[in-house]
Amino acid sequence: MNSDKKIIIDGLQEKVVASPFLLVIDYTAISVPEFTKLRVELAAVGASCMVAKNTFMVKALAAAGLPDISANLVGQVAFVMGEDDVCAAAKAINAFARLSKKAAYRVGILDGAEIDAEKITMLGNLPNRDGLRSQLLSVINGAGSALARVIQAYVDASGEAPAEETPAEEAAVEEAPTAQ
């Protein structure tokens, strides 16, 4: 193998290993200004979009021990990689595709496993990380709030707080001798 090709493949392998995800998009009808705009939008969310020779990427993926996606690497494809948030990158691509009607997912690799175009689109439709955390916290907080409302309703209905026995009082009641 030519030493120049080896250097390119090694560089691709380093990028693929460093990224927790790889998204493959078809950029057949995208103009240079549109492609530049997509790159800027991806850079804003910590991702990058690059074009590489498909055979080089296949060799880099094989060297990295990642799934063989060579069947989907036909024609003009671009590779999207990022630092950590696949949902943000997919969301940026989804928004671009809605506006331009030109970009389409081919396949992806997420945490070492191959994912199809439909799953990538679904990832892009998820709320961002902070939104998911907010939803989780509201679910957790909802259970406590419901309990507080039930206790408050009991207090409002009876006019007094429920009597609580302390563990010492419970133990004294249990140990008291019974008269026969």
DODRENGU-70860 format. One record per residue (C-alpha): residue number from 1; residue in one letter; x, y, z. Coordinates in nm, 2 decimals, always signed. Layout:
N
{torke NUM 'A' {X Y Z}}
...
***
This chain:
180
{torke 1 'M' {+0.00 +0.00 +0.00}}
{torke 2 'N' {+0.12 +0.35 -0.08}}
{torke 3 'S' {+0.25 +0.53 +0.22}}
{torke 4 'D' {+0.03 +0.84 +0.15}}
{torke 5 'K' {-0.28 +0.62 +0.15}}
{torke 6 'K' {-0.16 +0.46 +0.47}}
{torke 7 'I' {-0.13 +0.80 +0.64}}
{torke 8 'I' {-0.48 +0.90 +0.52}}
{torke 9 'I' {-0.63 +0.57 +0.65}}
{torke 10 'D' {-0.45 +0.60 +0.98}}
{torke 11 'G' {-0.58 +0.96 +1.02}}
{torke 12 'L' {-0.94 +0.84 +0.95}}
{torke 13 'Q' {-0.89 +0.55 +1.19}}
{torke 14 'E' {-0.79 +0.80 +1.47}}
{torke 15 'K' {-1.09 +1.01 +1.41}}
{torke 16 'V' {-1.33 +0.72 +1.40}}
{torke 17 'V' {-1.19 +0.57 +1.72}}
{torke 18 'A' {-1.20 +0.91 +1.90}}
{torke 19 'S' {-1.57 +0.96 +1.81}}
{torke 20 'P' {-1.85 +0.76 +1.98}}
{torke 21 'F' {-2.05 +0.78 +1.67}}
{torke 22 'L' {-2.03 +0.79 +1.29}}
{torke 23 'L' {-2.32 +0.90 +1.07}}
{torke 24 'V' {-2.31 +0.85 +0.70}}
{torke 25 'I' {-2.52 +1.09 +0.49}}
{torke 26 'D' {-2.58 +1.12 +0.12}}
{torke 27 'Y' {-2.48 +1.46 -0.01}}
{torke 28 'T' {-2.54 +1.40 -0.38}}
{torke 29 'A' {-2.74 +1.72 -0.46}}
{torke 30 'I' {-2.60 +1.95 -0.20}}
{torke 31 'S' {-2.42 +2.26 -0.33}}
{torke 32 'V' {-2.10 +2.38 -0.18}}
{torke 33 'P' {-2.26 +2.68 +0.01}}
{torke 34 'E' {-2.53 +2.44 +0.15}}
{torke 35 'F' {-2.26 +2.19 +0.26}}
{torke 36 'T' {-2.06 +2.47 +0.42}}
{torke 37 'K' {-2.37 +2.58 +0.61}}
{torke 38 'L' {-2.43 +2.22 +0.73}}
{torke 39 'R' {-2.06 +2.20 +0.85}}
{torke 40 'V' {-2.11 +2.52 +1.04}}
{torke 41 'E' {-2.43 +2.40 +1.21}}
{torke 42 'L' {-2.26 +2.07 +1.30}}
{torke 43 'A' {-1.95 +2.25 +1.44}}
{torke 44 'A' {-2.19 +2.45 +1.67}}
{torke 45 'V' {-2.29 +2.12 +1.84}}
{torke 46 'G' {-1.94 +1.97 +1.86}}
{torke 47 'A' {-1.96 +1.76 +1.54}}
{torke 48 'S' {-1.77 +1.77 +1.21}}
{torke 49 'C' {-1.86 +1.66 +0.86}}
{torke 50 'M' {-1.60 +1.53 +0.63}}
{torke 51 'V' {-1.57 +1.37 +0.29}}
{torke 52 'A' {-1.33 +1.08 +0.24}}
{torke 53 'K' {-1.28 +0.81 -0.02}}
{torke 54 'N' {-1.52 +0.53 +0.06}}
{torke 55 'T' {-1.26 +0.26 +0.03}}
{torke 56 'F' {-1.03 +0.45 +0.27}}
{torke 57 'M' {-1.31 +0.47 +0.53}}
{torke 58 'V' {-1.39 +0.10 +0.49}}
{torke 59 'K' {-1.03 +0.02 +0.57}}
{torke 60 'A' {-1.02 +0.26 +0.86}}
{torke 61 'L' {-1.34 +0.11 +1.01}}
{torke 62 'A' {-1.20 -0.24 +0.97}}
{torke 63 'A' {-0.87 -0.14 +1.14}}
{torke 64 'A' {-1.07 +0.02 +1.42}}
{torke 65 'G' {-1.27 -0.31 +1.47}}
{torke 66 'L' {-1.60 -0.14 +1.38}}
{torke 67 'P' {-1.88 -0.30 +1.18}}
{torke 68 'D' {-1.85 -0.33 +0.80}}
{torke 69 'I' {-2.09 -0.08 +0.65}}
{torke 70 'S' {-1.93 -0.09 +0.30}}
{torke 71 'A' {-2.26 -0.18 +0.14}}
{torke 72 'N' {-2.39 +0.16 +0.23}}
{torke 73 'L' {-2.08 +0.35 +0.12}}
{torke 74 'V' {-2.18 +0.39 -0.25}}
{torke 75 'G' {-2.18 +0.72 -0.43}}
{torke 76 'Q' {-2.13 +1.06 -0.27}}
{torke 77 'V' {-2.14 +1.02 +0.11}}
{torke 78 'A' {-2.01 +1.23 +0.39}}
{torke 79 'F' {-1.91 +1.12 +0.73}}
{torke 80 'V' {-2.03 +1.30 +1.05}}
{torke 81 'M' {-1.84 +1.24 +1.37}}
{torke 82 'G' {-1.84 +1.43 +1.70}}
{torke 83 'E' {-1.71 +1.45 +2.05}}
{torke 84 'D' {-2.01 +1.31 +2.24}}
{torke 85 'D' {-2.37 +1.41 +2.16}}
{torke 86 'V' {-2.50 +1.21 +1.87}}
{torke 87 'C' {-2.85 +1.35 +1.92}}
{torke 88 'A' {-2.74 +1.71 +1.87}}
{torke 89 'A' {-2.56 +1.61 +1.55}}
{torke 90 'A' {-2.86 +1.42 +1.42}}
{torke 91 'K' {-3.09 +1.71 +1.51}}
{torke 92 'A' {-2.87 +1.95 +1.31}}
{torke 93 'I' {-2.88 +1.71 +1.01}}
{torke 94 'N' {-3.25 +1.66 +1.05}}
{torke 95 'A' {-3.31 +2.04 +1.04}}
{torke 96 'F' {-3.09 +2.08 +0.74}}
{torke 97 'A' {-3.26 +1.79 +0.56}}
{torke 98 'R' {-3.61 +1.95 +0.63}}
{torke 99 'L' {-3.50 +2.28 +0.48}}
{torke 100 'S' {-3.30 +2.16 +0.18}}
{torke 101 'K' {-3.48 +1.83 +0.11}}
{torke 102 'K' {-3.14 +1.70 +0.00}}
{torke 103 'A' {-2.94 +1.52 +0.28}}
{torke 104 'A' {-3.04 +1.17 +0.36}}
{torke 105 'Y' {-2.90 +0.92 +0.61}}
{torke 106 'R' {-2.75 +0.60 +0.49}}
{torke 107 'V' {-2.63 +0.43 +0.80}}
{torke 108 'G' {-2.45 +0.50 +1.12}}
{torke 109 'I' {-2.23 +0.35 +1.39}}
{torke 110 'L' {-2.31 +0.43 +1.75}}
{torke 111 'D' {-2.10 +0.29 +2.03}}
{torke 112 'G' {-1.96 +0.02 +1.81}}
{torke 113 'A' {-2.29 -0.10 +1.67}}
{torke 114 'E' {-2.45 -0.04 +1.33}}
{torke 115 'I' {-2.77 +0.16 +1.33}}
{torke 116 'D' {-3.00 +0.22 +1.04}}
{torke 117 'A' {-3.13 +0.55 +0.90}}
{torke 118 'E' {-3.46 +0.54 +1.08}}
{torke 119 'K' {-3.29 +0.51 +1.42}}
{torke 120 'I' {-3.07 +0.80 +1.34}}
{torke 121 'T' {-3.37 +1.01 +1.25}}
{torke 122 'M' {-3.53 +0.91 +1.58}}
{torke 123 'L' {-3.22 +1.02 +1.77}}
{torke 124 'G' {-3.24 +1.36 +1.60}}
{torke 125 'N' {-3.60 +1.39 +1.71}}
{torke 126 'L' {-3.52 +1.34 +2.08}}
{torke 127 'P' {-3.49 +1.64 +2.31}}
{torke 128 'N' {-3.14 +1.76 +2.39}}
{torke 129 'R' {-2.95 +1.62 +2.69}}
{torke 130 'D' {-3.07 +1.90 +2.92}}
{torke 131 'G' {-3.43 +1.85 +2.81}}
{torke 132 'L' {-3.41 +1.48 +2.88}}
{torke 133 'R' {-3.27 +1.55 +3.23}}
{torke 134 'S' {-3.55 +1.79 +3.29}}
{torke 135 'Q' {-3.81 +1.53 +3.19}}
{torke 136 'L' {-3.65 +1.27 +3.42}}
{torke 137 'L' {-3.64 +1.51 +3.71}}
{torke 138 'S' {-4.00 +1.61 +3.66}}
{torke 139 'V' {-4.10 +1.24 +3.67}}
{torke 140 'I' {-3.90 +1.18 +3.99}}
{torke 141 'N' {-4.04 +1.50 +4.14}}
{torke 142 'G' {-4.40 +1.40 +4.04}}
{torke 143 'A' {-4.41 +1.10 +4.27}}
{torke 144 'G' {-4.31 +1.31 +4.57}}
{torke 145 'S' {-4.55 +1.59 +4.48}}
{torke 146 'A' {-4.84 +1.34 +4.45}}
{torke 147 'L' {-4.76 +1.20 +4.79}}
{torke 148 'A' {-4.75 +1.55 +4.94}}
{torke 149 'R' {-5.09 +1.63 +4.78}}
{torke 150 'V' {-5.24 +1.31 +4.93}}
{torke 151 'I' {-5.11 +1.39 +5.28}}
{torke 152 'Q' {-5.24 +1.75 +5.25}}
{torke 153 'A' {-5.58 +1.63 +5.14}}
{torke 154 'Y' {-5.60 +1.40 +5.44}}
{torke 155 'V' {-5.50 +1.69 +5.67}}
{torke 156 'D' {-5.76 +1.92 +5.51}}
{torke 157 'A' {-6.03 +1.66 +5.54}}
{torke 158 'S' {-5.97 +1.56 +5.90}}
{torke 159 'G' {-5.86 +1.91 +6.02}}
{torke 160 'E' {-5.55 +1.77 +6.19}}
{torke 161 'A' {-5.23 +1.61 +6.10}}
{torke 162 'P' {-5.22 +1.23 +6.11}}
{torke 163 'A' {-5.09 +1.09 +6.44}}
{torke 164 'E' {-4.76 +0.92 +6.41}}
{torke 165 'E' {-4.63 +0.67 +6.66}}
{torke 166 'T' {-4.26 +0.68 +6.73}}
{torke 167 'P' {-4.07 +0.35 +6.72}}
{torke 168 'A' {-4.02 +0.37 +7.10}}
{torke 169 'E' {-4.40 +0.39 +7.16}}
{torke 170 'E' {-4.46 +0.10 +6.93}}
{torke 171 'A' {-4.20 -0.11 +7.11}}
{torke 172 'A' {-4.36 -0.02 +7.45}}
{torke 173 'V' {-4.70 -0.13 +7.33}}
{torke 174 'E' {-4.57 -0.46 +7.20}}
{torke 175 'E' {-4.38 -0.55 +7.52}}
{torke 176 'A' {-4.66 -0.46 +7.77}}
{torke 177 'P' {-4.79 -0.77 +7.95}}
{torke 178 'T' {-5.15 -0.86 +7.88}}
{torke 179 'A' {-5.39 -0.91 +8.17}}
{torke 180 'Q' {-5.57 -1.24 +8.17}}
***
